[in-house]
Amino acid sequence: MADPITPEVSDRICKHMNEDHAEAVLLYAKVYGKTENATKATMSSIDPEGMNLDVSIDSETATLRIPFDRTLTDSEDAHQTLIGMVRQARA
């Protein structure tokens, strides 16, 4: 059974995404955050309603909130949603 999205689970997901899927995180910022000129993005937190990204644009850093299209139920739902979002962004 998957874990609820607690602050500890959020930290684990963010660490994994930032270390292993940095290109996907940048793609989330460019496509869903509408910051096509972003050069770097890191996921700072995730909760059932959305994710927060710290994004570098030109020499500035901004925080973006990217809402999900529905409320997530647990960590497995977050995993599948993030995969679906990156696939849709690449299409």
Residue frames as qw, qx, qy, qz and C-alpha x, y, z in Angstrom:
[[0.000, 0.888, 0.459, 0.000, 0.00, 0.00, 0.00],
 [0.399, 0.527, -0.014, 0.750, 1.25, 3.49, -0.85],
 [0.340, -0.335, -0.461, 0.748, 2.03, 6.15, 1.73],
 [0.066, 0.922, 0.376, -0.063, -0.11, 9.24, 2.29],
 [0.480, 0.580, -0.030, 0.657, 1.59, 12.42, 1.08],
 [0.540, -0.774, -0.182, 0.276, 3.07, 13.64, 4.35],
 [0.042, 0.948, -0.301, -0.097, 5.90, 16.22, 4.61],
 [0.524, -0.458, 0.690, 0.200, 8.36, 13.30, 4.88],
 [0.679, 0.358, 0.612, 0.190, 6.97, 11.67, 1.73],
 [0.336, 0.938, 0.072, -0.031, 7.07, 15.05, -0.02],
 [0.219, -0.812, 0.507, 0.190, 10.76, 15.37, 0.86],
 [0.631, -0.128, 0.736, 0.211, 11.45, 11.87, -0.46],
 [0.605, 0.640, 0.460, 0.111, 9.61, 12.52, -3.73],
 [0.168, 0.976, -0.111, -0.083, 11.34, 15.89, -4.22],
 [0.400, -0.634, 0.617, 0.239, 14.79, 14.44, -3.54],
 [0.655, 0.141, 0.708, 0.224, 14.18, 11.66, -6.06],
 [0.488, 0.805, 0.331, 0.065, 12.80, 14.00, -8.71],
 [0.017, 0.962, -0.242, -0.123, 15.59, 16.55, -8.31],
 [0.427, -0.545, 0.686, 0.224, 18.38, 13.96, -8.30],
 [0.483, 0.035, 0.838, 0.251, 17.07, 11.53, -10.92],
 [0.327, 0.621, 0.659, 0.272, 14.57, 13.46, -13.05],
 [0.171, -0.529, -0.064, 0.829, 15.79, 17.07, -13.21],
 [0.001, 0.018, 0.587, 0.809, 14.84, 17.31, -16.89],
 [0.200, -0.548, -0.784, -0.213, 11.25, 16.35, -16.06],
 [0.253, -0.677, -0.428, 0.542, 11.08, 18.97, -13.29],
 [0.103, -0.344, 0.242, 0.901, 12.29, 21.64, -15.72],
 [0.093, -0.242, -0.754, -0.603, 9.71, 20.45, -18.24],
 [0.200, -0.665, -0.698, 0.173, 6.94, 20.84, -15.61],
 [0.179, -0.610, -0.138, 0.759, 8.07, 24.44, -15.08],
 [0.047, -0.177, 0.499, 0.847, 8.23, 25.24, -18.79],
 [0.195, -0.293, -0.783, -0.512, 4.94, 23.61, -19.82],
 [0.362, -0.639, -0.679, 0.001, 2.65, 23.72, -16.78],
 [0.353, -0.641, -0.245, 0.636, 4.22, 26.78, -15.18],
 [0.427, 0.847, 0.264, 0.175, 4.29, 28.60, -18.53],
 [0.258, -0.866, 0.320, 0.284, 7.93, 29.64, -18.06],
 [0.886, 0.445, 0.043, 0.125, 9.41, 28.59, -21.40],
 [0.372, 0.771, -0.362, 0.368, 12.57, 30.58, -20.70],
 [0.718, -0.624, 0.283, -0.121, 13.32, 28.73, -17.43],
 [0.456, 0.614, -0.640, 0.068, 16.85, 27.34, -17.30],
 [0.284, 0.106, -0.887, 0.349, 16.63, 25.30, -14.08],
 [0.634, -0.433, -0.080, -0.636, 13.91, 24.04, -11.79],
 [0.204, 0.107, -0.909, 0.348, 13.85, 22.09, -8.55],
 [0.567, -0.516, -0.528, -0.366, 10.83, 20.58, -6.84],
 [0.009, -0.411, 0.547, -0.729, 10.62, 22.01, -3.32],
 [0.365, 0.044, 0.761, -0.534, 7.42, 20.31, -2.16],
 [0.377, -0.134, -0.721, -0.566, 4.46, 18.26, -3.29],
 [0.347, 0.085, 0.675, -0.645, 1.06, 17.79, -1.67],
 [0.408, 0.376, 0.832, 0.004, -2.24, 16.26, -2.81],
 [0.329, 0.836, 0.310, -0.310, -3.25, 19.50, -4.56],
 [0.543, 0.826, -0.103, 0.111, -0.06, 20.36, -6.46],
 [0.814, -0.112, -0.055, 0.567, 3.69, 20.90, -6.49],
 [0.084, -0.974, 0.082, 0.193, 5.95, 23.86, -5.75],
 [0.818, 0.272, 0.086, 0.500, 8.97, 24.48, -7.95],
 [0.253, -0.803, 0.145, 0.519, 11.87, 26.88, -7.53],
 [0.711, 0.553, 0.333, 0.277, 12.62, 28.09, -11.03],
 [0.360, -0.491, 0.220, 0.762, 15.57, 30.04, -12.46],
 [0.466, 0.755, 0.411, 0.211, 14.61, 32.52, -15.16],
 [0.306, 0.832, -0.143, 0.440, 17.28, 34.85, -16.46],
 [0.371, 0.279, -0.658, 0.593, 19.26, 35.40, -13.23],
 [0.484, -0.322, 0.263, -0.770, 16.16, 35.45, -11.03],
 [0.165, -0.092, -0.978, 0.094, 14.61, 32.67, -8.98],
 [0.532, -0.176, -0.016, -0.828, 10.86, 32.38, -8.61],
 [0.269, 0.042, 0.923, -0.272, 8.57, 29.91, -6.89],
 [0.473, 0.000, -0.497, -0.728, 5.84, 28.38, -9.03],
 [0.525, 0.047, 0.722, -0.447, 2.77, 26.52, -7.83],
 [0.369, 0.127, -0.721, -0.573, 1.59, 23.91, -10.31],
 [0.660, -0.054, 0.457, -0.594, -1.80, 22.48, -9.37],
 [0.171, 0.011, 0.963, 0.207, -2.79, 18.93, -10.23],
 [0.371, -0.151, -0.496, -0.770, -5.96, 18.32, -12.23],
 [0.747, -0.457, -0.372, -0.310, -7.41, 16.45, -9.24],
 [0.457, -0.696, 0.460, -0.309, -6.58, 15.74, -5.61],
 [0.535, 0.335, -0.774, 0.046, -4.03, 12.95, -5.23],
 [0.837, -0.442, -0.176, -0.271, -4.68, 10.11, -2.80],
 [0.807, -0.506, 0.237, 0.191, -1.19, 8.83, -1.94],
 [0.258, -0.654, 0.541, 0.462, 2.43, 8.51, -3.05],
 [0.468, 0.128, 0.797, 0.359, 1.65, 5.98, -5.79],
 [0.312, 0.830, 0.462, -0.011, -1.00, 8.32, -7.19],
 [0.076, -0.902, 0.211, 0.370, 1.64, 11.09, -7.14],
 [0.436, -0.317, 0.716, 0.444, 4.09, 8.83, -8.97],
 [0.435, 0.431, 0.741, 0.276, 1.59, 7.96, -11.70],
 [0.166, 0.932, 0.283, -0.154, 0.42, 11.58, -12.00],
 [0.193, -0.785, 0.375, 0.455, 3.97, 12.92, -12.39],
 [0.436, -0.055, 0.781, 0.444, 4.69, 10.29, -15.07],
 [0.349, 0.672, 0.643, 0.119, 1.47, 11.20, -16.91],
 [0.032, 0.948, 0.067, -0.309, 2.27, 14.90, -16.73],
 [0.263, -0.586, 0.556, 0.527, 5.74, 14.48, -18.21],
 [0.420, 0.215, 0.804, 0.362, 4.40, 12.25, -21.00],
 [0.248, 0.839, 0.484, -0.023, 1.72, 14.82, -21.81],
 [0.111, -0.886, 0.152, 0.423, 4.26, 17.67, -21.72],
 [0.352, -0.357, 0.690, 0.522, 6.53, 15.83, -24.17],
 [0.464, 0.450, 0.746, 0.162, 3.67, 15.12, -26.59]]
